[in-house]
């Protein structure tokens, strides 16, 4: 008889007791027995979130063996893959191996289904037996291992009309384009910071769709390569490259493009710190800044906005919003140019 588990996975917390799995320092990653409300997953690929992978790769000086050591060490100490320096995780692709007795018949999953978990690795019990391949260009790591999805955990079945790795790369950032769809209204002027990256391109497409012909979408990229790529997609009315940690030249550019009015909505997708004030200063007092980046400092954003007398509404990038998986996969189905780039870069 399987032991009864807590909906949120508190039964897996080792220390400190009484907290949820995400903030816990250590959780139980023993996979020999599962609780009655858990799903055991045979893990194939970890999609490490961009801020976390960038940080780990920098600490390892790009050395793949060192990256493996760091990842093994994180999981050995915590029972999960929560980057101790960024606090962030990622998500995974795997096959359902076992479903707890209390969940059988209550969920639309069966053993053998391929799924992507849509909850963070920073709260997911994980065991890594072997790291097979590291794909630094797409932040993906192929492994042999097991993971647990709690009863409250969300997931998406891997669609049959696209490659697994393509679906995984899009689902990893599904919260950003779906939140963009909720925030952008017809006629809005929108700035996407980090517009040439994975989440950025999806957000640009969604922003253009929602802002319509009376709106304007501005894409801010970091490199010339991503700038050229985004220009070819024609999702943005204007695309330029700049360092998002340096506000002054970006403010001047946005003032020119908006006749001094600034933007209604800013979506920040970058994977580095110190871009908070750029996001705040380019946005109207009545506007919204959505920080999707896990590198964002709440303290810098809040105190910085206060310091310059800005009344912008700031939203923390919750990676979940209703229908986010469906919205994001639909973008790849609707737009052949976007799908082609994602297949080239991530699949």
C-alpha positions, 0 to 999 in steps of 0.5 A: 500500500502506497503512503499518502502524500501531500498535494503540494509535495510537503511530504518530500521536504527534508529540511527545513521542515514545514516549508514547500519543496521550492524554498526547501534546502533539501528534499527527498529524491528517493524513487524506490517507492512513490507516494499515492499522489505522485507521478514517477517520470523516466527523465530524458532531457533537462531544459535548464532555465536560461539564467541558471545555465548561463551562470553554471556555464560561466562558473565552469568556464564552458568546460562540459565535464565541470558543468556535469560536476556542478549539476551532480553536486546541486542534485546531491545536496538538494535532491532537486536542480535548483541553482544555488546562485540564481535560485532557478531551475528549468523543466524536463522531458520524460516518459510517465513510468508510474502513476500513484494509486490516488491519481489513477483514473483522475488524470489524463495520463497513462504509463508510457505517455511522453510529457514535459513538466511545466513546473520548475526543477527548483521544486521537482525531486530529481535523481541524475544517474548519468549525464549523456550530452550537454547542448550549451547552445540550447540550455538542454542536458540529456540524462538518465534519471528519474523525477517526481511530479506532485499532484499539484504539478502541471504538465503538457503531453508532447504533441505528435505534430512536432519534434520533442526537443522543439516542443520542449524548448517552446514549453520551457518559456510558455509563460512569457508569450501567454502573459504577453497575450494577456497584457498587450491591447490593440494600439499599445506600444510594446518593448521586448527586451531580449527580443532575439532569444527564445522567449523574446521571439515568441513574445514579439510574435504575440505582441504584434498579434495583440497590438494590431495595426494601430500598435507598435512593437519594438525589439531590443536585442543584444547581438547583431546576429539576433538582431538580424534574425529578428528583423527577418521575421518581421514581427517588430516595427523597429529592431535595434541592438544595445546593452540592456544594463545601460539605460541612457542610450536605450531611453534616448532611442525609445524617446525618439521612436515614441515621440517622448511618450515611452511605451505602454508595455515592457516585456523583459526576457534577458538572462542577466542581472541589472536590466531592471532600471532600463525596463522601468525608465522606458515605460510610461507611468501608467504602463506595465513592466513584465519581468519574465527573467529569473535574473531580475532583482525585486529589490533593484526593480522596486527601489529603483522605480521608487527612486526615480518617481516611476508609478509603473505596474511591475509584474513578476514573471509567473511561468504559469498562466492558464492555457500557456502551453496551448498558446505557445505551441499554437504560435509554432503551428501558426507561423512557419517562419518562427517554427523554422527558426526554432527547429534550426536552433533548438530541435 
